[in-house]
Amino acid sequence: MKQNPRARQSGFTRLAAVNPVPSSEHGGLAARLSEIKPQLPHVDPPVPRSRWKPPIIALAAVFVLGVGGVAVAASWGPLSAIGAADRSAEPTDTLSPAAKEQVRKHEISPDGVIGTRLVDEARLLGELPDGRKVHVVPTSKSNLCIVVAEGGGSCYEPLSRAEPITFTVSKAGPGAPHVIWGAATDDVISVSFELGGHPVTVPVEGNFYAWEGQASETMKGVSPVTVTFSDGTTQQAP
């Protein structure tokens, strides 16, 4: 088998055959070809990889926030959700000697679940329609007690979004009307219920609400209580 003569020719030979160059320019052409140098793109050397480190400023900010969070947590107490009571003491906050004695008398077990009533940390919360003062009193175990001057009191867990109000029905005497009243968290604006089929809405002012019925009314048939928050949402009280 004979090989094609063209196959034995180099690519340069075939290129010269297609583009003939006069013999007088062969030397110059070779010189120019020898001067041609390929220009490769410039590539920077690879940068060594390292683990990312947050800026010192960012770390400082995180530290400040962390310290602030500790400070907030340290200042939390059973009155924290009741802005009208979570403040420095004023002369009107002081319980009378009779009221303090009343609290101590009903404190069956200071070491129990409720804890000791811290009567010297009482804060005035509101006033009932008959003029009696209502105070909130924290306890040594971070619970919340509500004390009515010359009328006893009740204790609760601290108020929260899940349990935003206290709800008390009281009657000063046989011929007196019933009163529905209680404390509320900062974001509660009203408390609603039905009494004998009639709707009742009581506004909350200074974390306190109170409603007085007629002396002839009975408290039978009080419906579940609905709480309205400042953002417009509502919730049925537990």
C-alpha positions in Angstrom: 0.0 0.0 0.0 1.5 3.3 -1.1 1.3 6.3 1.3 0.0 9.6 -0.1 3.0 11.9 -0.7 1.0 14.8 0.8 0.7 12.9 4.1 4.5 12.9 4.5 4.7 16.7 4.1 4.8 18.7 7.3 2.2 21.3 8.0 4.7 24.1 7.5 5.6 22.7 4.1 2.0 22.6 3.0 1.4 26.1 4.4 4.4 27.4 2.4 3.1 25.7 -0.7 -0.2 27.5 -0.4 1.4 30.9 0.5 4.7 31.0 -1.5 7.3 33.4 -0.2 10.1 34.6 -2.4 13.5 32.9 -1.7 15.0 36.3 -1.0 12.7 36.8 2.0 13.2 33.4 3.6 15.9 34.6 6.0 13.9 37.7 7.1 10.8 35.7 7.7 12.7 33.2 9.8 14.2 36.0 11.9 10.8 37.6 12.5 9.3 34.2 13.5 12.1 33.7 16.0 11.2 37.0 17.6 7.6 36.1 18.1 6.9 35.2 21.8 3.6 34.1 23.0 2.0 36.6 25.5 0.3 34.6 28.3 -2.2 36.3 30.6 -0.8 37.5 33.9 -2.1 35.4 36.8 -1.5 36.4 40.4 -0.1 33.8 42.7 -2.8 32.0 44.8 -3.6 33.6 48.1 -3.3 31.2 51.1 -6.6 30.3 52.5 -7.4 31.2 56.1 -10.3 30.9 58.5 -12.6 33.9 58.7 -12.3 35.9 61.8 -15.0 38.4 62.9 -13.8 42.0 63.3 -12.9 43.0 66.8 -15.6 45.7 66.7 -18.3 43.1 66.0 -17.0 41.0 68.9 -17.1 44.1 71.1 -20.7 44.8 70.1 -21.7 41.2 70.9 -20.1 41.5 74.3 -21.9 44.8 75.0 -25.2 43.2 74.0 -24.5 40.2 76.2 -23.7 42.4 79.2 -26.9 44.4 78.5 -28.9 41.2 78.4 -27.5 40.2 81.8 -28.5 43.5 83.2 -32.0 43.2 81.9 -32.4 39.7 83.2 -31.0 40.8 86.6 -33.6 43.6 86.9 -36.6 41.4 86.1 -39.1 40.9 88.9 -42.8 40.1 89.5 -43.7 43.7 88.8 -41.8 43.9 85.5 -44.9 43.5 83.3 -46.8 46.2 85.3 -45.3 49.5 84.4 -47.4 51.5 86.8 -45.9 49.5 89.7 -42.4 48.8 88.3 -40.8 52.0 89.6 -39.2 53.7 92.5 -41.2 53.9 95.7 -43.3 56.9 96.6 -44.9 57.9 99.9 -48.3 56.8 98.7 -47.0 53.2 98.1 -46.5 52.5 101.8 -48.9 50.1 103.3 -50.6 51.1 106.6 -49.6 49.3 109.7 -53.0 47.6 109.7 -52.6 46.4 106.1 -49.1 45.0 106.9 -50.5 43.2 109.9 -53.3 41.9 107.7 -50.8 40.5 105.2 -48.7 38.8 107.8 -51.8 37.3 109.4 -52.8 35.6 106.2 -49.2 34.5 105.4 -49.6 30.9 106.6 -46.3 29.6 105.3 -43.6 32.2 104.4 -41.4 29.3 103.1 -44.1 27.9 100.9 -44.6 28.2 97.2 -45.7 31.8 97.3 -42.9 33.0 99.6 -42.7 35.8 102.1 -44.7 38.9 101.2 -42.3 41.8 100.8 -44.6 44.4 102.3 -42.0 47.2 102.3 -41.8 46.9 98.5 -45.5 47.4 97.9 -46.7 49.7 95.1 -50.0 51.5 94.9 -51.8 50.2 91.8 -55.3 51.7 91.9 -58.5 52.3 93.8 -61.8 50.5 94.0 -65.1 52.4 93.5 -65.6 52.5 97.2 -62.3 54.3 97.8 -60.2 51.4 99.1 -56.6 51.3 97.9 -55.2 48.4 95.9 -51.5 47.6 96.2 -49.3 45.0 94.5 -46.8 43.3 96.7 -43.9 41.1 95.4 -42.8 38.0 97.3 -39.5 36.4 98.0 -40.2 33.7 95.5 -41.0 36.2 92.6 -44.8 35.8 92.9 -47.3 38.6 92.9 -49.8 39.5 95.6 -52.6 42.0 95.4 -53.7 43.5 98.7 -56.8 45.5 99.3 -56.8 47.8 102.3 -59.0 46.3 105.0 -60.2 43.7 102.5 -57.7 40.8 102.2 -55.8 39.9 99.1 -54.8 37.2 96.7 -51.5 35.9 95.2 -50.6 34.9 91.7 -47.8 34.0 89.4 -46.2 37.0 87.7 -48.4 38.4 84.8 -47.3 37.6 81.3 -48.7 37.5 77.7 -50.1 34.1 78.4 -51.8 35.2 81.7 -52.1 39.0 81.2 -54.7 39.9 84.0 -56.0 39.0 87.4 -59.8 38.8 87.7 -61.5 39.3 91.0 -65.1 39.5 92.0 -65.7 41.1 95.4 -68.5 42.5 97.5 -67.9 44.8 100.4 -71.0 43.8 102.3 -74.5 42.4 102.0 -76.1 45.5 100.6 -73.1 46.5 98.5 -72.8 46.0 94.7 -70.4 43.5 93.2 -67.1 44.8 91.9 -65.0 43.1 89.2 -61.4 44.4 89.2 -57.8 43.4 88.7 -54.3 44.1 87.5 -53.2 43.9 83.8 -50.0 43.9 81.9 -48.7 47.0 80.0 -50.2 45.9 76.7 -53.7 45.3 77.8 -56.2 48.1 77.0 -59.5 46.6 78.0 -61.2 43.6 79.7 -64.6 42.3 78.4 -67.1 39.8 79.7 -70.9 39.2 79.7 -73.0 39.4 82.8 -76.5 38.1 82.6 -76.3 38.1 78.8 -75.2 41.8 78.7 -71.8 42.6 77.3 -69.5 44.7 79.5 -66.2 46.2 78.5 -63.9 47.8 81.2 -61.0 50.0 80.1 -57.6 49.5 81.7 -55.8 52.5 83.1 -52.5 52.4 84.7 -52.5 48.6 84.6 -55.7 48.5 86.7 -59.4 48.1 85.9 -62.5 48.1 88.0 -66.2 47.8 87.3 -69.0 48.2 89.7 -72.4 46.6 89.2 -75.8 47.3 90.6 -76.5 46.3 94.2 -79.4 44.1 93.0 -77.3 42.3 90.4 -76.0 38.9 91.0 -72.7 37.5 89.6 -74.3 34.4 88.1 -73.6 33.8 84.5 -70.4 35.7 84.1 -69.0 34.7 80.7 -65.4 33.8 79.9 -63.3 37.0 80.0 -61.7 38.4 76.8 -58.6 40.6 76.9 -57.9 43.2 74.2 -54.2 44.2 73.6 -52.8 47.4 72.3 -52.0 45.8 68.9 -55.7 45.1 68.4 -55.5 41.3 69.1 -57.7 39.6 71.6 -57.3 36.6 73.9 -59.5 34.7 76.2 -58.2 34.9 79.7 -57.4 31.6 81.3 
